[in-house]
Amino acid sequence: MRTKMLIVGDEPGIVAVVQNYFELTGYQVITAYSGAGAMKKLSHTR
């Protein structure tokens, strides 16, 4: 089972770079672009 990581940021390009890096190193990455979006994703992710 891979470790999950939530990345939250309002700059899609930066979020994509960070996401790609951590996916290449073996993490399962979940992204959100606002605090509200992050809370919504957290409530649906285990």
CHARMM-style PDB file with segment names, atoms N, HN, CA, C and O in Angstrom:
ATOM      1  N   MET     1       0.846  -1.183   0.000  1.00  0.00      PROA
ATOM      2  CA  MET     1       0.000   0.000   0.000  1.00  0.00      PROA
ATOM      3  C   MET     1       0.888   1.243   0.000  1.00  0.00      PROA
ATOM      4  O   MET     1       1.791   1.379   0.826  1.00  0.00      PROA
ATOM      5  N   ARG     2       0.618   2.131  -0.929  1.00  0.00      PROA
ATOM      6  HN  ARG     2      -0.116   2.021  -1.600  1.00  0.00      PROA
ATOM      7  CA  ARG     2       1.405   3.365  -1.025  1.00  0.00      PROA
ATOM      8  C   ARG     2       0.931   4.398  -0.007  1.00  0.00      PROA
ATOM      9  O   ARG     2      -0.241   4.432   0.367  1.00  0.00      PROA
ATOM     10  N   THR     3       1.849   5.222   0.423  1.00  0.00      PROA
ATOM     11  HN  THR     3       2.801   5.195   0.119  1.00  0.00      PROA
ATOM     12  CA  THR     3       1.521   6.314   1.323  1.00  0.00      PROA
ATOM     13  C   THR     3       0.796   7.396   0.549  1.00  0.00      PROA
ATOM     14  O   THR     3       1.200   7.758  -0.556  1.00  0.00      PROA
ATOM     15  N   LYS     4      -0.274   7.911   1.130  1.00  0.00      PROA
ATOM     16  HN  LYS     4      -0.602   7.617   2.028  1.00  0.00      PROA
ATOM     17  CA  LYS     4      -1.056   8.967   0.487  1.00  0.00      PROA
ATOM     18  C   LYS     4      -0.573  10.333   0.943  1.00  0.00      PROA
ATOM     19  O   LYS     4      -0.134  10.511   2.079  1.00  0.00      PROA
ATOM     20  N   MET     5      -0.665  11.298   0.027  1.00  0.00      PROA
ATOM     21  HN  MET     5      -1.022  11.154  -0.896  1.00  0.00      PROA
ATOM     22  CA  MET     5      -0.259  12.660   0.328  1.00  0.00      PROA
ATOM     23  C   MET     5      -1.279  13.611  -0.282  1.00  0.00      PROA
ATOM     24  O   MET     5      -1.699  13.426  -1.424  1.00  0.00      PROA
ATOM     25  N   LEU     6      -1.676  14.618   0.470  1.00  0.00      PROA
ATOM     26  HN  LEU     6      -1.335  14.768   1.398  1.00  0.00      PROA
ATOM     27  CA  LEU     6      -2.578  15.647  -0.026  1.00  0.00      PROA
ATOM     28  C   LEU     6      -1.771  16.904  -0.273  1.00  0.00      PROA
ATOM     29  O   LEU     6      -1.086  17.398   0.622  1.00  0.00      PROA
ATOM     30  N   ILE     7      -1.851  17.418  -1.486  1.00  0.00      PROA
ATOM     31  HN  ILE     7      -2.408  17.016  -2.214  1.00  0.00      PROA
ATOM     32  CA  ILE     7      -1.180  18.667  -1.844  1.00  0.00      PROA
ATOM     33  C   ILE     7      -2.263  19.700  -2.121  1.00  0.00      PROA
ATOM     34  O   ILE     7      -3.157  19.472  -2.936  1.00  0.00      PROA
ATOM     35  N   VAL     8      -2.176  20.834  -1.437  1.00  0.00      PROA
ATOM     36  HN  VAL     8      -1.450  21.019  -0.775  1.00  0.00      PROA
ATOM     37  CA  VAL     8      -3.160  21.907  -1.600  1.00  0.00      PROA
ATOM     38  C   VAL     8      -2.418  23.170  -2.034  1.00  0.00      PROA
ATOM     39  O   VAL     8      -1.453  23.586  -1.392  1.00  0.00      PROA
ATOM     40  N   GLY     9      -2.871  23.764  -3.107  1.00  0.00      PROA
ATOM     41  HN  GLY     9      -3.655  23.426  -3.628  1.00  0.00      PROA
ATOM     42  CA  GLY     9      -2.263  25.007  -3.577  1.00  0.00      PROA
ATOM     43  C   GLY     9      -3.163  25.693  -4.582  1.00  0.00      PROA
ATOM     44  O   GLY     9      -3.992  25.052  -5.228  1.00  0.00      PROA
ATOM     45  N   ASP    10      -2.997  26.992  -4.711  1.00  0.00      PROA
ATOM     46  HN  ASP    10      -2.323  27.513  -4.186  1.00  0.00      PROA
ATOM     47  CA  ASP    10      -3.844  27.735  -5.642  1.00  0.00      PROA
ATOM     48  C   ASP    10      -3.160  28.009  -6.984  1.00  0.00      PROA
ATOM     49  O   ASP    10      -3.701  28.719  -7.832  1.00  0.00      PROA
ATOM     50  N   GLU    11      -1.967  27.439  -7.165  1.00  0.00      PROA
ATOM     51  HN  GLU    11      -1.527  26.863  -6.476  1.00  0.00      PROA
ATOM     52  CA  GLU    11      -1.242  27.563  -8.431  1.00  0.00      PROA
ATOM     53  C   GLU    11      -1.172  26.189  -9.087  1.00  0.00      PROA
ATOM     54  O   GLU    11      -0.333  25.372  -8.708  1.00  0.00      PROA
ATOM     55  N   PRO    12      -2.043  25.917 -10.068  1.00  0.00      PROA
ATOM     56  CA  PRO    12      -2.093  24.583 -10.683  1.00  0.00      PROA
ATOM     57  C   PRO    12      -0.751  24.089 -11.233  1.00  0.00      PROA
ATOM     58  O   PRO    12      -0.457  22.897 -11.150  1.00  0.00      PROA
ATOM     59  N   GLY    13       0.046  24.969 -11.780  1.00  0.00      PROA
ATOM     60  HN  GLY    13      -0.193  25.938 -11.848  1.00  0.00      PROA
ATOM     61  CA  GLY    13       1.338  24.550 -12.324  1.00  0.00      PROA
ATOM     62  C   GLY    13       2.280  24.044 -11.245  1.00  0.00      PROA
ATOM     63  O   GLY    13       2.965  23.039 -11.433  1.00  0.00      PROA
ATOM     64  N   ILE    14       2.314  24.733 -10.125  1.00  0.00      PROA
ATOM     65  HN  ILE    14       1.757  25.550  -9.973  1.00  0.00      PROA
ATOM     66  CA  ILE    14       3.169  24.319  -9.015  1.00  0.00      PROA
ATOM     67  C   ILE    14       2.648  23.025  -8.405  1.00  0.00      PROA
ATOM     68  O   ILE    14       3.426  22.125  -8.087  1.00  0.00      PROA
ATOM     69  N   VAL    15       1.351  22.932  -8.245  1.00  0.00      PROA
ATOM     70  HN  VAL    15       0.719  23.663  -8.503  1.00  0.00      PROA
ATOM     71  CA  VAL    15       0.753  21.701  -7.714  1.00  0.00      PROA
ATOM     72  C   VAL    15       1.116  20.525  -8.619  1.00  0.00      PROA
ATOM     73  O   VAL    15       1.443  19.448  -8.120  1.00  0.00      PROA
ATOM     74  N   ALA    16       1.066  20.707  -9.930  1.00  0.00      PROA
ATOM     75  HN  ALA    16       0.801  21.582 -10.335  1.00  0.00      PROA
ATOM     76  CA  ALA    16       1.373  19.635 -10.877  1.00  0.00      PROA
ATOM     77  C   ALA    16       2.830  19.192 -10.765  1.00  0.00      PROA
ATOM     78  O   ALA    16       3.113  17.994 -10.811  1.00  0.00      PROA
ATOM     79  N   VAL    17       3.752  20.132 -10.620  1.00  0.00      PROA
ATOM     80  HN  VAL    17       3.523  21.104 -10.583  1.00  0.00      PROA
ATOM     81  CA  VAL    17       5.174  19.782 -10.494  1.00  0.00      PROA
ATOM     82  C   VAL    17       5.407  18.974  -9.220  1.00  0.00      PROA
ATOM     83  O   VAL    17       6.085  17.947  -9.243  1.00  0.00      PROA
ATOM     84  N   VAL    18       4.838  19.446  -8.103  1.00  0.00      PROA
ATOM     85  HN  VAL    18       4.287  20.280  -8.084  1.00  0.00      PROA
ATOM     86  CA  VAL    18       5.009  18.744  -6.832  1.00  0.00      PROA
ATOM     87  C   VAL    18       4.347  17.372  -6.901  1.00  0.00      PROA
ATOM     88  O   VAL    18       4.902  16.387  -6.415  1.00  0.00      PROA
ATOM     89  N   GLN    19       3.165  17.310  -7.503  1.00  0.00      PROA
ATOM     90  HN  GLN    19       2.715  18.111  -7.898  1.00  0.00      PROA
ATOM     91  CA  GLN    19       2.458  16.038  -7.653  1.00  0.00      PROA
ATOM     92  C   GLN    19       3.299  15.049  -8.459  1.00  0.00      PROA
ATOM     93  O   GLN    19       3.473  13.902  -8.046  1.00  0.00      PROA
ATOM     94  N   ASN    20       3.811  15.480  -9.586  1.00  0.00      PROA
ATOM     95  HN  ASN    20       3.670  16.412  -9.921  1.00  0.00      PROA
ATOM     96  CA  ASN    20       4.614  14.591 -10.433  1.00  0.00      PROA
ATOM     97  C   ASN    20       5.841  14.072  -9.690  1.00  0.00      PROA
ATOM     98  O   ASN    20       6.167  12.888  -9.780  1.00  0.00      PROA
ATOM     99  N   TYR    21       6.512  14.940  -8.968  1.00  0.00      PROA
ATOM    100  HN  TYR    21       6.247  15.901  -8.895  1.00  0.00      PROA
ATOM    101  CA  TYR    21       7.700  14.516  -8.217  1.00  0.00      PROA
ATOM    102  C   TYR    21       7.350  13.421  -7.215  1.00  0.00      PROA
ATOM    103  O   TYR    21       8.004  12.379  -7.177  1.00  0.00      PROA
ATOM    104  N   PHE    22       6.321  13.655  -6.403  1.00  0.00      PROA
ATOM    105  HN  PHE    22       5.790  14.502  -6.434  1.00  0.00      PROA
ATOM    106  CA  PHE    22       6.001  12.677  -5.370  1.00  0.00      PROA
ATOM    107  C   PHE    22       5.413  11.390  -5.938  1.00  0.00      PROA
ATOM    108  O   PHE    22       5.609  10.322  -5.358  1.00  0.00      PROA
ATOM    109  N   GLU    23       4.701  11.465  -7.049  1.00  0.00      PROA
ATOM    110  HN  GLU    23       4.541  12.333  -7.520  1.00  0.00      PROA
ATOM    111  CA  GLU    23       4.226  10.237  -7.686  1.00  0.00      PROA
ATOM    112  C   GLU    23       5.403   9.406  -8.201  1.00  0.00      PROA
ATOM    113  O   GLU    23       5.378   8.178  -8.122  1.00  0.00      PROA
ATOM    114  N   LEU    24       6.418  10.064  -8.718  1.00  0.00      PROA
ATOM    115  HN  LEU    24       6.438  11.062  -8.782  1.00  0.00      PROA
ATOM    116  CA  LEU    24       7.603   9.348  -9.198  1.00  0.00      PROA
ATOM    117  C   LEU    24       8.367   8.686  -8.056  1.00  0.00      PROA
ATOM    118  O   LEU    24       9.064   7.694  -8.268  1.00  0.00      PROA
ATOM    119  N   THR    25       8.240   9.227  -6.855  1.00  0.00      PROA
ATOM    120  HN  THR    25       7.673  10.033  -6.682  1.00  0.00      PROA
ATOM    121  CA  THR    25       8.940   8.636  -5.715  1.00  0.00      PROA
ATOM    122  C   THR    25       8.065   7.645  -4.945  1.00  0.00      PROA
ATOM    123  O   THR    25       8.461   7.160  -3.885  1.00  0.00      PROA
ATOM    124  N   GLY    26       6.873   7.344  -5.478  1.00  0.00      PROA
ATOM    125  HN  GLY    26       6.551   7.738  -6.339  1.00  0.00      PROA
ATOM    126  CA  GLY    26       6.066   6.263  -4.929  1.00  0.00      PROA
ATOM    127  C   GLY    26       4.848   6.642  -4.110  1.00  0.00      PROA
ATOM    128  O   GLY    26       4.157   5.758  -3.605  1.00  0.00      PROA
ATOM    129  N   TYR    27       4.567   7.912  -3.964  1.00  0.00      PROA
ATOM    130  HN  TYR    27       5.129   8.630  -4.374  1.00  0.00      PROA
ATOM    131  CA  TYR    27       3.393   8.329  -3.200  1.00  0.00      PROA
ATOM    132  C   TYR    27       2.126   8.304  -4.048  1.00  0.00      PROA
ATOM    133  O   TYR    27       2.179   8.478  -5.266  1.00  0.00      PROA
ATOM    134  N   GLN    28       1.006   8.088  -3.402  1.00  0.00      PROA
ATOM    135  HN  GLN    28       0.963   7.947  -2.413  1.00  0.00      PROA
ATOM    136  CA  GLN    28      -0.293   8.295  -4.034  1.00  0.00      PROA
ATOM    137  C   GLN    28      -0.689   9.726  -3.693  1.00  0.00      PROA
ATOM    138  O   GLN    28      -0.871  10.055  -2.520  1.00  0.00      PROA
ATOM    139  N   VAL    29      -0.822  10.572  -4.698  1.00  0.00      PROA
ATOM    140  HN  VAL    29      -0.673  10.305  -5.650  1.00  0.00      PROA
ATOM    141  CA  VAL    29      -1.032  11.999  -4.465  1.00  0.00      PROA
ATOM    142  C   VAL    29      -2.472  12.391  -4.768  1.00  0.00      PROA
ATOM    143  O   VAL    29      -3.034  12.029  -5.802  1.00  0.00      PROA
ATOM    144  N   ILE    30      -3.048  13.138  -3.838  1.00  0.00      PROA
ATOM    145  HN  ILE    30      -2.591  13.431  -2.998  1.00  0.00      PROA
ATOM    146  CA  ILE    30      -4.372  13.719  -3.996  1.00  0.00      PROA
ATOM    147  C   ILE    30      -4.161  15.223  -4.011  1.00  0.00      PROA
ATOM    148  O   ILE    30      -3.407  15.750  -3.194  1.00  0.00      PROA
ATOM    149  N   THR    31      -4.816  15.921  -4.928  1.00  0.00      PROA
ATOM    150  HN  THR    31      -5.429  15.493  -5.592  1.00  0.00      PROA
ATOM    151  CA  THR    31      -4.620  17.365  -5.020  1.00  0.00      PROA
ATOM    152  C   THR    31      -5.926  18.115  -4.808  1.00  0.00      PROA
ATOM    153  O   THR    31      -7.016  17.610  -5.077  1.00  0.00      PROA
ATOM    154  N   ALA    32      -5.776  19.334  -4.318  1.00  0.00      PROA
ATOM    155  HN  ALA    32      -4.891  19.745  -4.099  1.00  0.00      PROA
ATOM    156  CA  ALA    32      -6.904  20.250  -4.161  1.00  0.00      PROA
ATOM    157  C   ALA    32      -6.374  21.660  -4.388  1.00  0.00      PROA
ATOM    158  O   ALA    32      -5.185  21.921  -4.204  1.00  0.00      PROA
ATOM    159  N   TYR    33      -7.253  22.559  -4.785  1.00  0.00      PROA
ATOM    160  HN  TYR    33      -8.218  22.347  -4.935  1.00  0.00      PROA
ATOM    161  CA  TYR    33      -6.838  23.918  -5.124  1.00  0.00      PROA
ATOM    162  C   TYR    33      -7.416  24.971  -4.188  1.00  0.00      PROA
ATOM    163  O   TYR    33      -7.326  26.169  -4.456  1.00  0.00      PROA
ATOM    164  N   SER    34      -8.013  24.513  -3.087  1.00  0.00      PROA
ATOM    165  HN  SER    34      -8.086  23.540  -2.870  1.00  0.00      PROA
ATOM    166  CA  SER    34      -8.527  25.431  -2.065  1.00  0.00      PROA
ATOM    167  C   SER    34      -8.684  24.654  -0.760  1.00  0.00      PROA
ATOM    168  O   SER    34      -8.674  23.423  -0.747  1.00  0.00      PROA
ATOM    169  N   GLY    35      -8.826  25.387   0.318  1.00  0.00      PROA
ATOM    170  HN  GLY    35      -8.834  26.387   0.307  1.00  0.00      PROA
ATOM    171  CA  GLY    35      -9.054  24.742   1.602  1.00  0.00      PROA
ATOM    172  C   GLY    35     -10.346  23.955   1.615  1.00  0.00      PROA
ATOM    173  O   GLY    35     -10.405  22.847   2.148  1.00  0.00      PROA
ATOM    174  N   ALA    36     -11.387  24.534   1.021  1.00  0.00      PROA
ATOM    175  HN  ALA    36     -11.339  25.434   0.588  1.00  0.00      PROA
ATOM    176  CA  ALA    36     -12.678  23.840   0.971  1.00  0.00      PROA
ATOM    177  C   ALA    36     -12.572  22.562   0.134  1.00  0.00      PROA
ATOM    178  O   ALA    36     -13.131  21.526   0.495  1.00  0.00      PROA
ATOM    179  N   GLY    37     -11.859  22.648  -0.970  1.00  0.00      PROA
ATOM    180  HN  GLY    37     -11.405  23.489  -1.262  1.00  0.00      PROA
ATOM    181  CA  GLY    37     -11.664  21.467  -1.809  1.00  0.00      PROA
ATOM    182  C   GLY    37     -10.875  20.391  -1.087  1.00  0.00      PROA
ATOM    183  O   GLY    37     -11.154  19.202  -1.242  1.00  0.00      PROA
ATOM    184  N   ALA    38      -9.891  20.799  -0.299  1.00  0.00      PROA
ATOM    185  HN  ALA    38      -9.664  21.764  -0.173  1.00  0.00      PROA
ATOM    186  CA  ALA    38      -9.099  19.840   0.472  1.00  0.00      PROA
ATOM    187  C   ALA    38      -9.960  19.141   1.515  1.00  0.00      PROA
ATOM    188  O   ALA    38      -9.872  17.924   1.680  1.00  0.00      PROA
ATOM    189  N   MET    39     -10.789  19.899   2.216  1.00  0.00      PROA
ATOM    190  HN  MET    39     -10.861  20.888   2.081  1.00  0.00      PROA
ATOM    191  CA  MET    39     -11.657  19.302   3.229  1.00  0.00      PROA
ATOM    192  C   MET    39     -12.630  18.314   2.597  1.00  0.00      PROA
ATOM    193  O   MET    39     -12.912  17.261   3.168  1.00  0.00      PROA
ATOM    194  N   LYS    40     -13.135  18.652   1.430  1.00  0.00      PROA
ATOM    195  HN  LYS    40     -12.905  19.507   0.966  1.00  0.00      PROA
ATOM    196  CA  LYS    40     -14.060  17.747   0.723  1.00  0.00      PROA
ATOM    197  C   LYS    40     -13.351  16.450   0.340  1.00  0.00      PROA
ATOM    198  O   LYS    40     -13.898  15.362   0.519  1.00  0.00      PROA
ATOM    199  N   LYS    41     -12.140  16.568  -0.183  1.00  0.00      PROA
ATOM    200  HN  LYS    41     -11.696  17.452  -0.329  1.00  0.00      PROA
ATOM    201  CA  LYS    41     -11.380  15.376  -0.584  1.00  0.00      PROA
ATOM    202  C   LYS    41     -11.019  14.538   0.637  1.00  0.00      PROA
ATOM    203  O   LYS    41     -11.063  13.310   0.574  1.00  0.00      PROA
ATOM    204  N   LEU    42     -10.664  15.177   1.740  1.00  0.00      PROA
ATOM    205  HN  LEU    42     -10.628  16.175   1.791  1.00  0.00      PROA
ATOM    206  CA  LEU    42     -10.323  14.443   2.961  1.00  0.00      PROA
ATOM    207  C   LEU    42     -11.512  13.653   3.483  1.00  0.00      PROA
ATOM    208  O   LEU    42     -11.344  12.555   4.015  1.00  0.00      PROA
ATOM    209  N   SER    43     -12.695  14.194   3.338  1.00  0.00      PROA
ATOM    210  HN  SER    43     -12.831  15.085   2.906  1.00  0.00      PROA
ATOM    211  CA  SER    43     -13.876  13.487   3.847  1.00  0.00      PROA
ATOM    212  C   SER    43     -14.220  12.275   2.999  1.00  0.00      PROA
ATOM    213  O   SER    43     -14.959  11.402   3.453  1.00  0.00      PROA
ATOM    214  N   HSD    44     -13.696  12.198   1.762  1.00  0.00      PROA
ATOM    215  HN  HSD    44     -13.095  12.907   1.393  1.00  0.00      PROA
ATOM    216  CA  HSD    44     -13.987  11.076   0.871  1.00  0.00      PROA
ATOM    217  C   HSD    44     -12.801  10.124   0.723  1.00  0.00      PROA
ATOM    218  O   HSD    44     -12.907   9.122   0.015  1.00  0.00      PROA
ATOM    219  N   THR    45     -11.685  10.415   1.371  1.00  0.00      PROA
ATOM    220  HN  THR    45     -11.600  11.229   1.946  1.00  0.00      PROA
ATOM    221  CA  THR    45     -10.455   9.636   1.193  1.00  0.00      PROA
ATOM    222  C   THR    45     -10.061   8.979   2.512  1.00  0.00      PROA
ATOM    223  O   THR    45     -10.094   9.608   3.570  1.00  0.00      PROA
ATOM    224  N   ARG    46      -9.698   7.732   2.432  1.00  0.00      PROA
ATOM    225  HN  ARG    46      -9.671   7.221   1.573  1.00  0.00      PROA
ATOM    226  CA  ARG    46      -9.197   7.027   3.627  1.00  0.00      PROA
ATOM    227  C   ARG    46      -7.911   6.360   3.283  1.00  0.00      PROA
ATOM    228  OT1 ARG    46      -7.307   5.707   4.134  1.00  0.00      PROA
TER     229      ARG     46
END
